[in-house]
Amino acid sequence: MLPGGYSAVMQARDRGEFREEVVRFTHKLGFETVSAIAVIDHGMGKSEFINIDNTPADYGEPYADPTYYRRDPVMQHCKRQSVPIIWNQETYVEHGAADLWEQQATYGYRTGIAMALHLPEGKHFLLGVDRDQPLPADPEELQRLVADLQLFAVHAQDAAMRLLVPPAQQPERPSLTPRELEALRWTMEGKTAWEVGAVLGISERTAVLHVTNAMHKLGCVNKHQAVLKALRLGLID
């Protein structure tokens, strides 16, 4: 696990810092290149792609070609599924796109891991990391890589939507009361409901009520998810 990268990407203040943290995490994970894409569906089959990457300059033109995305089996997988895909040359050969693999392999894109998070209101977040060396043969080590990338993607998608998506197309942030925010902050510190109540000078039952209300407003099923989402949205720090 690489916990430092998770909190750092959530705290990115602009596109430059977001790109910097995404690339830094990618290198720590053992990959050379990365692409983080915010996708906004506009209906009638039209989608807007907002891309942050460290694609080699020489590969920029073919990489930006729309027909590339329609033929790329990795992109097509991410378009339809949320399950991560671990890909290599065989993936492209099996889908009749061996020529695409040959083209990208020249620039170091020989194997990698990619995934997509499909969000409400026609928004999506795609994250893919690539390298020119084979992935670990040990299944447990490979699974750890996938798990680390999945957890990073969950944190990065909120920053991506905040920094890459135009403000007019961003969903409204939930409005939490000061007491609900205070209860979440102390919950984040590991306090029980009784301890939160003691700190805030309220009953344990009232403390539970504040946390429960915050969970409902944030659309979360437990207090731990609520704390994480509040952090991502910048409601608490």
Backbone bond lengths (Angstrom), bond angles and torsions (degrees), N, CA, C in turn:
res aa  C-N    CA-C-N  psi(-1)  N-CA   C-N-CA  omega(-1)  CA-C   N-CA-C  phi
1 M - - - 1.468 - - 1.521 110.26 -
2 L 1.338 115.00 145.38 1.453 119.72 -178.47 1.526 108.53 -125.12
3 P 1.333 118.00 73.73 1.456 121.40 -169.97 1.518 114.58 -61.57
4 G 1.330 118.16 -31.69 1.452 119.82 -177.03 1.508 113.36 -57.94
5 G 1.339 116.42 -38.91 1.450 120.63 -178.50 1.510 113.48 -68.02
6 Y 1.334 117.45 -30.50 1.453 120.78 -178.06 1.531 111.22 -64.84
7 S 1.321 116.20 -50.02 1.466 119.41 -178.42 1.520 110.93 -71.08
8 A 1.326 117.40 -34.82 1.471 120.60 -176.97 1.522 111.46 -65.37
9 V 1.328 117.37 -42.00 1.464 118.66 -177.63 1.529 110.50 -68.80
10 M 1.337 118.00 -32.24 1.459 120.47 178.14 1.522 111.64 -66.67
11 Q 1.330 116.61 -27.19 1.457 120.88 -175.98 1.526 112.87 -93.01
12 A 1.331 117.51 2.93 1.469 120.19 178.99 1.524 110.44 -56.76
13 R 1.335 115.83 135.18 1.463 120.40 -175.47 1.519 114.06 -98.54
14 D 1.320 117.69 -16.23 1.455 120.41 179.28 1.532 109.04 -155.25
15 R 1.334 115.84 178.16 1.464 120.35 -176.91 1.525 111.95 -60.18
16 G 1.329 115.96 -38.25 1.460 119.68 -179.00 1.518 111.92 -63.10
17 E 1.326 116.54 -46.07 1.467 120.10 179.13 1.523 110.82 -66.78
18 F 1.327 116.00 -37.09 1.470 119.39 178.10 1.531 110.34 -61.85
19 R 1.323 116.45 -47.00 1.469 120.40 179.26 1.529 110.57 -61.37
20 E 1.320 115.84 -42.67 1.463 121.23 -179.31 1.525 111.36 -59.34
21 E 1.324 117.08 -44.24 1.465 120.77 -178.77 1.525 111.58 -70.98
22 V 1.329 116.77 -37.66 1.463 120.28 178.63 1.527 110.36 -64.47
23 V 1.324 116.70 -44.35 1.467 120.48 179.99 1.528 110.40 -67.24
24 R 1.334 116.86 -40.98 1.464 120.37 179.38 1.536 110.87 -60.35
25 F 1.316 116.42 -45.59 1.464 119.66 179.75 1.533 110.73 -64.12
26 T 1.324 116.01 -40.29 1.464 121.06 179.29 1.520 110.75 -58.18
27 H 1.324 117.13 -45.71 1.461 120.82 -180.00 1.531 111.51 -66.01
28 K 1.334 117.15 -38.97 1.466 120.04 177.39 1.522 111.22 -62.93
29 L 1.321 115.68 -31.71 1.457 120.57 -178.88 1.531 111.74 -78.03
30 G 1.337 116.55 -11.10 1.457 120.17 177.35 1.516 114.68 97.60
31 F 1.340 116.92 22.71 1.461 121.41 178.96 1.529 109.37 -120.51
32 E 1.330 115.54 152.26 1.467 119.30 -177.46 1.524 113.35 -89.61
33 T 1.336 116.27 -41.42 1.464 119.25 -173.30 1.523 110.59 -121.53
34 V 1.328 114.97 156.99 1.457 121.04 -177.78 1.520 109.07 -148.68
35 S 1.313 115.43 151.65 1.455 121.70 172.31 1.525 107.98 -136.98
36 A 1.316 116.36 123.70 1.467 122.85 175.77 1.521 106.87 -116.72
37 I 1.313 116.54 120.16 1.461 120.74 -171.90 1.523 110.79 -125.67
38 A 1.322 116.15 124.49 1.457 121.40 169.90 1.525 106.89 -94.11
39 V 1.326 116.53 127.37 1.466 121.48 -178.45 1.520 109.09 -117.40
40 I 1.341 116.21 131.86 1.463 122.01 178.76 1.521 107.95 -120.62
41 D 1.322 116.72 118.40 1.460 121.04 177.06 1.527 109.41 -81.13
42 H 1.344 115.78 130.06 1.463 120.56 179.88 1.526 112.38 -109.35
43 G 1.328 117.26 7.02 1.452 120.26 -179.53 1.514 111.82 85.30
44 M 1.335 115.85 167.47 1.471 122.08 -179.51 1.523 111.54 55.81
45 G 1.341 116.02 31.87 1.455 119.43 177.32 1.509 114.98 74.04
46 K 1.337 117.66 11.01 1.462 121.18 -178.81 1.526 110.35 -104.59
47 S 1.321 115.43 132.24 1.462 120.96 178.92 1.515 109.69 -133.47
48 E 1.320 115.01 147.52 1.465 121.73 178.04 1.525 108.92 -105.47
49 F 1.342 115.86 129.43 1.461 121.41 -178.92 1.530 109.00 -110.37
50 I 1.329 115.99 124.09 1.463 121.26 177.70 1.523 106.42 -117.10
51 N 1.313 116.15 112.36 1.457 121.56 -166.03 1.526 112.22 -111.96
52 I 1.330 115.78 136.66 1.458 123.31 170.49 1.523 106.33 -122.64
53 D 1.331 117.85 124.71 1.466 118.96 -176.30 1.520 110.20 -158.22
54 N 1.320 114.88 177.01 1.462 121.16 172.10 1.533 109.25 -126.21
55 T 1.325 114.52 41.50 1.456 121.94 179.79 1.521 110.43 -59.85
56 P 1.336 118.60 135.02 1.468 120.47 176.57 1.516 111.16 -54.75
57 A 1.311 116.50 139.32 1.468 121.27 -175.80 1.527 112.07 -55.77
58 D 1.322 117.91 -39.02 1.459 121.06 -177.65 1.524 112.49 -68.27
59 Y 1.319 116.35 -19.45 1.453 120.20 -177.52 1.524 111.69 -97.16
60 G 1.305 117.17 0.53 1.457 121.47 -174.52 1.509 114.44 -60.36
61 E 1.339 117.61 -41.91 1.470 120.52 -175.25 1.518 112.83 -65.97
62 P 1.347 119.72 -54.18 1.471 117.96 178.56 1.517 112.68 -65.03
63 Y 1.306 117.02 -32.47 1.470 121.21 -179.18 1.522 111.06 -63.95
64 A 1.333 117.03 -31.30 1.457 121.40 -177.69 1.529 113.06 -87.58
65 D 1.310 118.22 -3.59 1.461 122.45 -178.10 1.534 109.88 -71.46
66 P 1.362 118.88 121.90 1.474 121.22 -178.91 1.525 113.35 -58.20
67 T 1.343 117.57 -33.29 1.463 119.89 -179.63 1.521 111.22 -65.62
68 Y 1.335 115.98 -26.10 1.467 120.34 177.31 1.528 110.27 -61.00
69 Y 1.325 116.37 -44.77 1.459 120.50 -178.72 1.523 111.39 -64.51
70 R 1.337 116.80 -38.38 1.459 119.90 -177.98 1.526 112.10 -68.77
71 R 1.331 117.62 -26.39 1.468 121.10 -178.56 1.528 112.38 -97.25
72 D 1.319 117.01 -20.12 1.461 120.92 -174.66 1.539 109.98 -71.19
73 P 1.347 118.53 116.53 1.472 120.16 -178.76 1.521 113.70 -63.90
74 V 1.344 117.49 -28.09 1.460 120.25 178.85 1.528 110.02 -69.04
75 M 1.332 116.53 -44.55 1.460 120.51 178.75 1.525 110.83 -65.67
76 Q 1.310 117.01 -39.01 1.465 120.47 -179.81 1.528 110.80 -67.13
77 H 1.319 116.57 -36.45 1.470 120.27 175.58 1.532 109.97 -62.46
78 C 1.327 116.27 -48.49 1.470 120.88 -178.24 1.525 111.40 -65.04
79 K 1.317 116.93 -29.89 1.462 120.47 179.52 1.522 111.38 -65.33
80 R 1.335 116.68 -31.34 1.458 120.66 -172.34 1.528 114.43 -107.21
81 Q 1.331 117.03 -19.60 1.453 119.19 -172.54 1.528 111.69 -133.19
82 S 1.345 114.65 160.45 1.458 120.71 175.45 1.529 111.79 -104.88
83 V 1.330 116.31 -7.46 1.462 120.54 179.01 1.527 109.13 -73.90
84 P 1.331 119.30 131.51 1.473 120.83 179.25 1.526 111.39 -58.95
85 I 1.309 116.26 149.71 1.453 121.58 175.35 1.527 108.85 -116.72
86 I 1.310 116.45 130.47 1.460 122.71 174.15 1.525 105.58 -102.56
87 W 1.315 117.36 116.09 1.458 119.68 -170.68 1.529 112.90 -121.17
88 N 1.317 115.13 158.37 1.462 122.68 174.38 1.526 108.17 -155.10
89 Q 1.304 118.10 -163.08 1.465 121.04 -177.56 1.525 111.76 -59.48
90 E 1.334 116.56 -39.62 1.461 120.03 -178.16 1.522 111.99 -59.27
91 T 1.342 116.83 -34.87 1.464 121.11 179.82 1.519 110.54 -58.49
92 Y 1.328 116.15 -44.03 1.466 120.68 -178.63 1.522 111.54 -73.63
93 V 1.321 117.08 -38.91 1.462 120.62 179.02 1.525 110.31 -61.94
94 E 1.346 116.64 -44.12 1.467 121.05 -178.78 1.519 112.87 -62.73
95 H 1.332 116.99 -25.01 1.466 120.83 -177.99 1.529 112.01 -104.71
96 G 1.304 116.86 16.40 1.460 120.33 176.48 1.511 114.31 67.71
97 A 1.337 116.06 28.29 1.468 120.11 -178.54 1.526 110.64 -126.02
98 A 1.342 116.55 36.77 1.464 120.42 -179.13 1.520 111.95 -58.83
99 D 1.339 116.07 -32.80 1.466 119.82 -179.28 1.520 111.57 -65.54
100 L 1.357 117.07 -32.85 1.467 119.60 177.57 1.522 110.44 -66.66
101 W 1.328 115.84 -41.52 1.467 119.15 179.03 1.523 110.29 -63.55
102 E 1.323 117.54 -43.81 1.464 121.32 179.43 1.526 110.39 -58.80
103 Q 1.308 115.73 -40.19 1.460 120.84 -178.86 1.524 111.37 -66.48
104 Q 1.336 116.95 -46.67 1.458 119.65 -175.77 1.524 112.33 -78.98
105 A 1.333 117.81 -26.70 1.460 120.97 -179.86 1.528 111.31 -60.93
106 T 1.325 116.32 -29.94 1.461 121.00 178.31 1.526 111.28 -60.09
107 Y 1.323 115.85 -27.79 1.468 120.85 -177.11 1.528 112.20 -101.86
108 G 1.320 117.11 10.91 1.461 120.18 176.64 1.513 115.35 99.76
109 Y 1.338 117.38 0.17 1.467 121.06 -179.83 1.530 109.04 -91.34
110 R 1.330 116.16 80.59 1.461 120.15 -177.21 1.525 112.60 -105.90
111 T 1.297 116.72 -29.04 1.459 121.48 178.59 1.526 109.03 -158.36
112 G 1.330 117.22 163.86 1.458 118.24 -179.41 1.516 112.96 175.49
113 I 1.313 114.33 -172.08 1.467 122.65 179.53 1.526 107.36 -132.48
114 A 1.312 116.62 136.98 1.466 120.36 179.32 1.519 109.43 -141.07
115 M 1.326 115.45 154.34 1.468 120.49 179.71 1.521 109.40 -157.30
116 A 1.321 114.84 164.18 1.461 120.63 178.70 1.515 110.00 -135.17
117 L 1.316 115.49 143.85 1.460 122.58 172.17 1.524 106.87 -112.54
118 H 1.326 116.92 118.24 1.460 121.79 -178.01 1.519 108.55 -98.17
119 L 1.320 115.83 113.98 1.460 122.90 -171.06 1.526 110.51 -103.36
120 P 1.330 116.93 168.10 1.470 119.51 177.35 1.527 111.81 -64.70
121 E 1.334 115.20 165.21 1.462 123.41 173.97 1.526 112.33 61.51
122 G 1.338 117.08 34.74 1.457 120.34 173.28 1.507 115.27 67.69
123 K 1.324 117.16 31.68 1.463 120.37 178.33 1.532 109.23 -116.54
124 H 1.318 115.14 146.22 1.459 121.53 -176.77 1.518 109.22 -140.72
125 F 1.325 115.70 155.04 1.461 120.44 175.50 1.521 108.02 -133.23
126 L 1.324 116.07 122.26 1.456 122.34 -179.88 1.520 109.25 -111.38
127 L 1.323 116.08 137.98 1.461 121.06 178.58 1.520 108.42 -137.41
128 G 1.335 115.82 125.40 1.458 120.31 178.86 1.511 110.95 -137.45
129 V 1.334 116.23 138.32 1.466 121.75 176.81 1.528 108.05 -121.81
130 D 1.323 116.15 145.96 1.453 121.03 -171.76 1.525 110.83 -139.90
131 R 1.333 115.84 157.60 1.461 120.13 174.88 1.529 109.63 -158.95
132 D 1.328 114.92 170.49 1.464 119.14 -178.14 1.518 112.90 -97.36
133 Q 1.346 117.47 -6.59 1.457 121.57 178.65 1.524 110.49 -100.56
134 P 1.341 118.15 150.65 1.468 120.91 179.72 1.525 111.72 -58.92
135 L 1.311 116.10 151.92 1.461 121.41 175.47 1.531 109.09 -75.57
136 P 1.337 117.60 161.59 1.472 120.19 -178.52 1.534 112.17 -55.60
137 A 1.322 115.71 139.41 1.467 120.43 177.74 1.524 111.36 -78.80
138 D 1.331 116.36 -24.83 1.463 121.10 179.70 1.535 109.43 -71.77
139 P 1.338 118.65 117.77 1.470 121.05 -177.96 1.525 113.78 -56.66
140 E 1.331 117.45 -37.89 1.465 120.14 -178.80 1.526 111.30 -67.59
141 E 1.327 116.55 -40.84 1.463 119.94 178.50 1.523 110.57 -65.90
142 L 1.328 116.26 -40.29 1.459 120.40 178.73 1.520 110.51 -64.88
143 Q 1.324 116.71 -40.30 1.456 120.33 179.41 1.526 111.34 -64.95
144 R 1.323 116.78 -35.04 1.471 119.84 176.87 1.525 110.86 -64.00
145 L 1.337 116.35 -39.83 1.465 119.97 177.58 1.525 110.48 -60.76
146 V 1.329 115.51 -45.85 1.461 120.19 -179.51 1.526 110.39 -62.82
147 A 1.335 116.85 -43.92 1.467 120.83 -179.15 1.526 111.31 -63.21
148 D 1.343 116.81 -42.06 1.464 120.22 178.45 1.528 110.65 -62.46
149 L 1.330 116.12 -41.73 1.461 119.76 -179.11 1.529 110.99 -68.46
150 Q 1.325 117.09 -38.71 1.462 120.18 177.81 1.525 111.36 -61.53
151 L 1.324 116.43 -45.27 1.455 120.23 -179.15 1.529 110.68 -65.45
152 F 1.324 116.12 -39.04 1.464 119.34 177.85 1.525 110.34 -64.88
153 A 1.330 116.91 -40.29 1.463 120.57 -179.22 1.523 111.32 -61.12
154 V 1.333 117.21 -39.04 1.465 121.05 178.91 1.521 110.45 -60.84
155 H 1.343 116.35 -41.58 1.469 119.85 179.02 1.530 111.20 -73.25
156 A 1.326 116.43 -40.05 1.468 120.15 -174.57 1.520 112.58 -70.84
157 Q 1.343 117.03 -29.79 1.462 117.66 -174.69 1.519 112.21 -64.90
158 D 1.325 117.68 -35.64 1.461 118.71 178.24 1.520 111.47 -65.97
159 A 1.331 116.36 -41.56 1.461 119.60 177.24 1.517 110.26 -65.10
160 A 1.332 117.10 -38.96 1.464 120.71 179.98 1.525 110.81 -62.68
161 M 1.324 116.91 -45.36 1.461 119.65 -179.61 1.525 111.27 -66.62
162 R 1.319 116.14 -33.45 1.470 120.05 179.83 1.521 111.89 -73.24
163 L 1.332 117.35 -37.81 1.452 121.24 -171.82 1.531 114.05 -98.91
164 L 1.325 117.37 -26.62 1.462 120.02 -174.44 1.523 113.56 -101.77
165 V 1.331 116.35 -32.28 1.460 120.01 -177.86 1.525 109.92 -82.53
166 P 1.336 118.59 132.98 1.473 120.97 178.33 1.526 111.02 -54.42
167 P 1.335 117.82 141.74 1.471 121.34 -176.93 1.520 114.31 -51.91
168 A 1.336 116.99 -38.15 1.462 120.39 -177.64 1.523 112.36 -65.05
169 Q 1.339 116.68 -20.24 1.456 120.38 -177.42 1.526 112.35 -103.85
170 Q 1.325 116.29 6.82 1.456 119.91 179.52 1.526 110.00 -91.11
171 P 1.341 117.27 141.54 1.472 119.11 177.13 1.523 110.65 -69.09
172 E 1.318 115.34 152.42 1.463 119.96 178.53 1.529 110.18 -68.17
173 R 1.334 114.65 141.96 1.467 118.61 177.73 1.526 109.22 -78.07
174 P 1.334 116.98 142.88 1.471 119.84 177.97 1.524 110.47 -60.44
175 S 1.326 115.59 146.01 1.464 121.00 179.29 1.521 108.87 -100.08
176 L 1.341 115.92 109.09 1.464 121.47 179.11 1.522 109.85 -103.28
177 T 1.309 116.50 145.29 1.461 120.73 178.33 1.533 109.42 -73.05
178 P 1.333 117.00 159.87 1.478 119.29 177.48 1.524 112.47 -55.93
179 R 1.346 117.43 -38.64 1.460 120.27 -179.60 1.533 111.08 -67.08
180 E 1.318 116.55 -39.20 1.471 120.49 178.59 1.525 110.53 -64.49
181 L 1.324 116.36 -40.10 1.462 120.39 178.06 1.526 111.07 -66.83
182 E 1.325 116.73 -41.13 1.469 120.13 178.39 1.531 110.48 -63.31
183 A 1.323 116.64 -41.71 1.464 120.32 179.28 1.527 110.63 -62.90
184 L 1.332 116.88 -39.49 1.467 120.01 177.99 1.526 111.24 -67.06
185 R 1.344 116.37 -40.01 1.475 119.32 179.99 1.523 111.11 -60.28
186 W 1.337 116.61 -44.96 1.462 119.62 -179.83 1.529 111.32 -71.75
187 T 1.328 116.89 -31.67 1.461 120.04 173.97 1.521 110.24 -63.15
188 M 1.313 115.65 -39.21 1.464 121.03 177.42 1.525 110.95 -60.36
189 E 1.331 116.78 -31.50 1.463 121.65 179.35 1.530 112.25 -79.73
190 G 1.338 116.29 0.63 1.457 119.84 177.44 1.515 114.60 91.55
191 K 1.315 116.82 11.05 1.461 119.81 -179.14 1.528 111.53 -75.61
192 T 1.323 117.38 143.38 1.465 121.86 173.46 1.530 108.47 -77.72
193 A 1.340 115.19 169.64 1.461 119.05 178.41 1.523 111.07 -59.74
194 W 1.328 116.68 -39.18 1.468 119.67 178.58 1.525 110.40 -62.68
195 E 1.342 116.72 -43.07 1.470 120.70 -179.33 1.526 110.79 -68.00
196 V 1.343 117.05 -38.92 1.464 120.12 177.28 1.525 109.66 -61.13
197 G 1.335 115.64 -43.85 1.456 119.19 178.66 1.512 112.45 -60.92
198 A 1.347 116.75 -40.97 1.466 120.87 179.58 1.518 111.02 -64.25
199 V 1.313 117.34 -41.98 1.467 121.54 -179.14 1.530 110.65 -65.37
200 L 1.343 116.09 -42.29 1.462 120.35 -175.12 1.531 112.76 -88.65
201 G 1.343 116.80 -4.81 1.460 119.72 -179.83 1.514 112.76 71.96
202 I 1.315 116.58 34.61 1.458 121.47 179.16 1.537 107.95 -129.76
203 S 1.317 116.75 170.70 1.463 119.76 -179.73 1.532 110.56 -75.75
204 E 1.322 115.25 160.68 1.469 120.08 177.34 1.533 110.06 -59.63
205 R 1.328 115.74 -40.38 1.469 120.31 -179.32 1.522 111.12 -62.05
206 T 1.324 116.72 -41.02 1.465 120.06 179.28 1.529 110.90 -68.11
207 A 1.326 116.48 -37.31 1.463 119.97 177.02 1.521 110.79 -61.80
208 V 1.338 116.41 -43.48 1.468 120.83 177.21 1.523 110.03 -60.92
209 L 1.332 116.80 -40.68 1.464 121.53 -179.83 1.525 111.07 -61.76
210 H 1.335 116.95 -43.14 1.468 120.14 179.66 1.526 110.99 -62.78
211 V 1.323 116.83 -44.31 1.463 120.37 -179.83 1.530 110.31 -66.18
212 T 1.328 116.29 -40.96 1.473 120.39 179.35 1.519 111.40 -63.45
213 N 1.326 116.76 -42.59 1.467 120.53 177.80 1.527 110.79 -62.08
214 A 1.342 115.99 -41.26 1.463 120.28 178.55 1.532 110.37 -63.09
215 M 1.338 116.86 -41.12 1.458 120.84 178.12 1.523 110.89 -59.06
216 H 1.335 117.12 -46.55 1.461 121.01 -178.80 1.527 111.24 -63.76
217 K 1.313 117.41 -43.12 1.466 120.77 -178.97 1.527 111.66 -65.32
218 L 1.334 115.96 -32.70 1.464 120.67 -178.96 1.527 112.13 -88.83
219 G 1.323 117.05 -4.91 1.454 120.48 179.38 1.519 113.32 70.06
220 C 1.331 116.36 36.64 1.469 121.47 -177.42 1.529 110.42 -113.06
221 V 1.331 115.22 156.33 1.464 120.00 -176.47 1.526 112.76 -98.48
222 N 1.331 117.70 -11.51 1.462 119.44 176.12 1.521 109.35 -150.23
223 K 1.336 116.02 169.80 1.460 120.40 -174.08 1.525 112.36 -69.46
224 H 1.333 117.19 -28.97 1.462 119.62 -179.51 1.531 110.77 -68.78
225 Q 1.341 116.62 -42.21 1.463 119.98 175.45 1.527 110.79 -63.41
226 A 1.333 115.83 -37.93 1.469 119.94 -179.27 1.526 110.94 -64.04
227 V 1.327 117.03 -42.40 1.469 120.84 178.02 1.518 110.13 -61.81
228 L 1.335 116.68 -46.26 1.466 120.48 -178.43 1.523 111.32 -62.97
229 K 1.331 116.60 -43.06 1.464 119.08 -179.46 1.527 111.18 -67.60
230 A 1.329 116.68 -39.38 1.472 119.88 177.61 1.528 110.58 -62.12
231 L 1.323 116.92 -37.64 1.464 120.95 176.08 1.520 110.84 -63.45
232 R 1.335 115.98 -46.63 1.465 120.16 -178.61 1.518 111.99 -61.12
233 L 1.356 115.15 -38.38 1.462 119.65 -178.46 1.525 113.01 -79.94
234 G 1.327 116.30 -4.97 1.459 119.53 -179.93 1.519 113.09 77.18
235 L 1.351 116.98 17.52 1.460 120.14 179.50 1.516 111.30 -76.84
236 I 1.352 116.17 -30.89 1.463 121.61 174.81 1.518 107.95 -133.46
237 D 1.314 117.22 162.10 1.472 120.21 178.46 1.509 109.73 -143.61
